[in-house]
């Protein structure tokens, strides 16, 4: 392979048989050595002295061989694609700074970076990338910052699929939507879910509403799953042996025994008819105020004392 740049030079002297395509074997013309020295000076000036290059990027970019030793500062969330490791060559390296959003490093095809398909440098972080000739590696700073960020940002600590009640009505903030993780709001027709919840459906009449949506986020373990939008339904979770089973409110089936009276002591007699049953007009009355229960509280559902809150759920 022609030694067209500094990284093409071999540490084994005998393998350096040309310089910039100019033969430097002992059998080559004398002029070749003059040209080779001139080329050597040019490569050193280009690749060593001018090798550290700063460039700001505001969007997606593909790193190439000439970016070796460069410092790339991204001012917005973006993806940095990497040219094939064999093309870049061993020892190729760059520094990436995320200064405006997370930067995703994406090697070509099935190549990996630190053993994974992609690597995210969190906003505010940086990392130096090295090419090993067939895969890429970093100095580990991105992973350290990601861990620190996760520990300092409570939203990143919740497991995927766990509903989280948030008192947004008291001023609490919703989970951010511009991080490496993503939440959905368990509310129908809410702009927070734009792009990540599709095929929404709301049916029934309150309080017996059924509200659902389909998670649509590539890479999420819940991608394609239908979820119930609890806030719209007014639903709470309940442990059960059949996970996912939906139930409306209910009041346990029961009966009231009828206590007869012979009228003694000032009571009113209840008389059986000839067939042994009670007369049709003998029935229980409406609920009334009692000494301990107070005025009956009635509604179109059976419920416990509660406070309505907004639920979110992490999907990525």
C-alpha positions as CSV (number, residue, x, y, z in Angstrom):
1,X,0.0,0.0,0.0
2,X,1.3,3.4,-0.9
3,X,2.4,5.5,2.1
4,X,0.1,8.5,1.3
5,X,-0.2,9.8,4.9
6,X,1.6,9.6,8.2
7,X,-0.6,6.8,9.5
8,X,0.3,4.7,6.5
9,X,3.9,4.5,7.6
10,X,5.0,1.1,9.0
11,X,7.0,0.6,12.2
12,X,9.0,-2.0,10.3
13,X,11.5,-0.1,8.2
14,X,11.8,-2.7,5.4
15,X,8.0,-2.3,4.8
16,X,8.4,1.4,4.0
17,X,9.2,0.9,0.3
18,X,7.7,4.1,-1.0
19,X,6.8,7.6,0.2
20,X,3.6,9.0,-1.3
21,X,3.9,6.5,-4.1
22,X,7.6,7.4,-4.8
23,X,9.8,4.3,-4.6
24,X,12.6,4.5,-2.1
25,X,14.2,1.2,-2.6
26,X,18.0,1.2,-3.2
27,X,17.4,0.3,-6.8
28,X,15.3,3.4,-7.5
29,X,16.6,6.5,-9.3
30,X,18.6,9.0,-7.2
31,X,16.0,11.6,-8.0
32,X,13.4,9.5,-6.2
33,X,15.2,10.2,-2.9
34,X,15.0,14.0,-3.5
35,X,11.3,13.7,-4.3
36,X,10.8,11.4,-1.3
37,X,12.3,13.8,1.1
38,X,10.2,16.6,-0.2
39,X,7.1,14.4,0.1
40,X,8.2,13.4,3.7
41,X,8.4,17.1,4.7
42,X,4.9,17.7,3.2
43,X,3.3,14.8,5.0
44,X,4.8,15.7,8.3
45,X,3.7,19.3,7.9
46,X,0.2,18.2,7.0
47,X,-0.4,15.2,9.3
48,X,1.7,16.2,12.4
49,X,1.7,20.0,12.7
50,X,-1.7,20.6,11.1
51,X,-3.1,17.3,12.3
52,X,-5.0,18.8,15.2
53,X,-8.0,20.4,13.5
54,X,-11.0,21.9,15.3
55,X,-14.3,21.9,13.5
56,X,-17.8,22.7,14.7
57,X,-20.7,20.5,13.5
58,X,-24.4,21.3,13.8
59,X,-25.8,18.0,12.3
60,X,-25.0,14.5,11.2
61,X,-21.4,14.0,9.9
62,X,-19.3,11.1,8.6
63,X,-15.7,11.0,9.9
64,X,-13.1,10.2,7.2
65,X,-9.4,9.5,7.1
66,X,-8.4,13.1,6.9
67,X,-10.2,13.8,10.2
68,X,-7.4,12.0,12.0
69,X,-6.4,13.8,15.2
70,X,-9.3,16.3,14.7
71,X,-11.5,17.7,17.4
72,X,-15.1,17.7,16.4
73,X,-17.5,19.8,18.5
74,X,-21.2,19.1,17.9
75,X,-23.5,22.0,18.8
76,X,-26.7,20.0,18.5
77,X,-27.9,16.4,18.9
78,X,-26.5,14.5,16.0
79,X,-25.1,11.2,14.7
80,X,-21.4,10.8,13.9
81,X,-21.0,8.0,11.4
82,X,-17.6,6.3,11.1
83,X,-16.0,5.2,7.8
84,X,-15.0,1.5,7.8
85,X,-12.2,0.8,10.3
86,X,-10.0,-0.9,7.6
87,X,-10.2,2.3,5.5
88,X,-9.4,4.6,8.4
89,X,-6.5,2.3,9.6
90,X,-5.1,1.4,13.0
91,X,-4.2,4.4,15.2
92,X,-6.6,6.8,13.5
93,X,-8.2,8.8,16.3
94,X,-10.5,11.9,16.9
95,X,-11.9,13.7,19.9
96,X,-15.7,14.3,19.9
97,X,-17.3,17.0,22.1
98,X,-21.1,17.0,22.7
99,X,-22.1,20.7,23.3
100,X,-25.8,21.1,22.6
101,X,-27.2,17.6,22.7
102,X,-26.3,13.9,22.8
103,X,-24.0,12.7,20.0
104,X,-24.5,9.1,18.8
105,X,-21.3,7.4,17.4
106,X,-22.4,4.9,14.8
107,X,-19.7,2.6,13.2
108,X,-20.4,1.3,9.7
109,X,-22.1,-2.0,9.1
110,X,-21.5,-4.5,11.9
111,X,-18.4,-2.9,13.3
112,X,-18.5,-2.0,17.0
113,X,-17.3,0.7,19.3
114,X,-16.3,-0.5,22.8
115,X,-18.0,-3.7,21.9
116,X,-21.4,-2.2,21.1
117,X,-23.2,-1.2,18.0
118,X,-23.4,2.5,18.9
119,X,-22.1,4.8,21.7
120,X,-23.9,7.9,23.0
121,X,-21.8,10.8,24.3
122,X,-24.2,12.7,26.6
123,X,-24.6,16.4,26.2
124,X,-21.7,18.2,27.9
125,X,-19.4,15.2,27.6
126,X,-16.5,14.3,25.3
127,X,-14.6,11.2,24.3
128,X,-11.5,10.3,22.3
129,X,-12.1,7.6,19.7
130,X,-9.4,5.2,18.5
131,X,-9.5,2.8,15.5
132,X,-8.0,-0.6,16.0
133,X,-8.1,-1.5,12.3
134,X,-11.3,-3.6,12.6
135,X,-13.2,-2.0,15.5
136,X,-13.3,1.2,17.5
137,X,-12.6,2.0,21.1
138,X,-12.8,5.1,23.4
139,X,-11.1,6.4,26.5
140,X,-14.2,5.5,28.5
141,X,-15.1,9.1,29.4
142,X,-18.5,8.9,27.6
143,X,-19.5,5.9,29.7
144,X,-18.4,7.6,32.9
145,X,-20.3,10.7,32.1
146,X,-23.4,8.7,31.1
147,X,-23.3,7.0,34.5
148,X,-22.9,10.3,36.4
149,X,-25.7,11.8,34.3
150,X,-27.9,8.8,35.0
151,X,-27.3,9.1,38.8
152,X,-27.9,12.9,38.8
153,X,-31.0,12.8,36.6
154,X,-33.6,10.8,38.4
155,X,-35.6,10.2,35.2
156,X,-32.8,8.0,33.8
157,X,-32.9,5.8,36.8
158,X,-36.4,4.4,36.4
159,X,-36.7,1.0,34.7
160,X,-38.4,0.7,31.3
161,X,-42.1,-0.2,31.6
162,X,-42.6,1.2,35.1
163,X,-45.5,3.8,35.4
164,X,-44.5,6.8,37.4
165,X,-47.0,9.2,39.0
166,X,-45.9,12.9,38.6
167,X,-47.6,15.8,40.3
168,X,-47.4,18.2,37.3
169,X,-50.5,20.0,38.7
170,X,-48.3,21.0,41.6
171,X,-45.5,22.3,39.4
172,X,-43.4,19.2,39.0
173,X,-41.7,18.9,35.6
174,X,-42.5,16.2,33.0
175,X,-39.7,13.9,32.0
176,X,-37.5,15.5,29.2
177,X,-37.9,14.3,25.6
178,X,-34.4,15.1,24.3
179,X,-32.4,12.5,26.2
180,X,-31.2,9.0,25.3
181,X,-34.2,7.7,27.3
182,X,-37.8,8.4,26.4
183,X,-41.1,8.5,28.3
184,X,-44.7,8.5,27.2
185,X,-47.5,10.2,29.0
186,X,-50.4,7.8,29.8
187,X,-52.9,10.3,28.5
188,X,-54.9,10.1,25.2
189,X,-54.4,12.8,22.5
190,X,-51.5,14.5,24.3
191,X,-48.8,16.3,22.3
192,X,-46.1,15.0,24.7
193,X,-46.5,11.6,22.9
194,X,-46.1,12.9,19.4
195,X,-44.1,10.5,17.3
196,X,-43.9,7.7,19.9
197,X,-47.6,6.8,20.4
198,X,-49.7,5.8,17.4
199,X,-53.1,4.2,16.7
200,X,-54.8,5.8,19.7
201,X,-58.3,4.6,20.5
202,X,-60.8,5.9,23.1
203,X,-64.1,4.1,23.6
204,X,-66.9,3.9,26.1
205,X,-68.4,6.5,28.5
206,X,-66.8,7.8,31.7
207,X,-66.1,6.3,34.1
208,X,-65.9,3.1,32.0
209,X,-63.6,4.5,29.3
210,X,-61.0,2.3,27.5
211,X,-58.1,4.4,26.1
212,X,-55.1,2.7,24.4
213,X,-52.2,3.5,22.1
214,X,-49.3,1.7,20.4
215,X,-45.7,2.4,21.3
216,X,-43.8,3.4,18.1
217,X,-40.1,3.8,18.9
218,X,-37.4,1.8,17.2
219,X,-35.1,0.2,19.7
220,X,-37.6,0.3,22.5
221,X,-38.4,-3.1,24.1
222,X,-42.0,-2.0,24.0
223,X,-42.0,-1.0,20.4
224,X,-45.3,-2.2,18.8
225,X,-46.9,-3.0,22.1
226,X,-50.4,-1.7,22.9
227,X,-50.6,0.1,26.3
228,X,-53.5,1.5,28.3
229,X,-53.6,5.3,28.9
230,X,-54.4,5.2,32.5
231,X,-54.9,8.9,33.1
232,X,-57.6,9.1,30.5
233,X,-59.2,5.9,31.8
234,X,-58.9,6.8,35.5
235,X,-57.3,3.4,36.1
236,X,-55.0,2.3,38.9
237,X,-52.7,-0.8,39.0
238,X,-53.6,-3.9,40.9
239,X,-51.5,-7.0,41.6
240,X,-53.0,-10.1,39.9
241,X,-52.2,-13.5,38.6
242,X,-53.1,-12.6,35.0
243,X,-51.1,-9.5,34.1
244,X,-52.8,-7.2,31.7
245,X,-56.3,-8.2,32.5
246,X,-58.6,-5.1,32.6
247,X,-61.4,-4.7,35.1
248,X,-64.0,-1.9,35.6
249,X,-65.1,-0.9,39.1
250,X,-67.5,-3.2,40.9
251,X,-69.3,-3.6,44.2
252,X,-69.2,-7.1,45.7
253,X,-72.4,-9.0,45.1
254,X,-74.3,-9.3,48.4
255,X,-77.8,-9.6,49.9
256,X,-79.7,-8.0,52.8
257,X,-81.6,-10.2,55.2
258,X,-85.1,-8.9,56.2
259,X,-85.7,-8.8,60.0
260,X,-89.4,-9.5,60.8
261,X,-91.3,-7.9,63.7
262,X,-94.4,-8.8,65.6
263,X,-95.2,-5.2,66.4
264,X,-94.5,-5.5,70.2
265,X,-92.6,-2.8,71.9
266,X,-93.9,-0.2,69.5
267,X,-92.5,-1.9,66.4
268,X,-94.3,-2.2,63.0
269,X,-95.4,-5.7,62.1
270,X,-94.2,-7.2,58.8
271,X,-96.9,-9.6,57.6
272,X,-96.3,-12.6,55.3
273,X,-98.8,-13.2,52.6
274,X,-100.7,-16.4,52.3
275,X,-98.0,-17.9,50.1
276,X,-95.3,-17.3,52.7
277,X,-93.6,-14.5,50.8
278,X,-93.4,-10.8,51.6
279,X,-95.9,-8.5,50.1
280,X,-94.5,-6.6,47.0
281,X,-94.6,-3.3,48.7
282,X,-92.4,-4.4,51.6
283,X,-88.8,-3.4,50.5
284,X,-85.7,-1.7,51.8
285,X,-85.6,2.1,51.6
286,X,-83.0,4.5,50.2
287,X,-79.7,5.2,52.1
288,X,-80.2,7.7,54.9
289,X,-78.0,9.6,57.3
290,X,-76.8,7.6,60.3
291,X,-75.0,8.5,63.5
292,X,-71.6,7.2,62.4
293,X,-71.7,7.1,58.6
294,X,-72.9,10.6,57.8
295,X,-74.7,11.6,54.6
296,X,-74.2,8.9,52.0
297,X,-71.7,9.9,49.2
298,X,-73.0,8.7,45.9
299,X,-71.5,8.8,42.4
300,X,-71.5,6.8,39.1
301,X,-68.5,4.6,40.3
302,X,-67.2,2.9,43.4
303,X,-63.9,4.5,44.4
304,X,-61.6,5.2,47.3
305,X,-60.4,8.6,48.6
306,X,-57.8,9.8,46.0
307,X,-56.0,12.6,44.3
308,X,-55.7,12.5,40.5
309,X,-52.1,12.6,39.2
310,X,-50.5,12.3,35.8
311,X,-48.7,9.0,35.0
312,X,-45.7,8.7,32.7
313,X,-43.9,5.5,31.7
314,X,-40.4,5.0,30.3
315,X,-40.2,3.2,27.0
316,X,-36.5,3.6,26.1
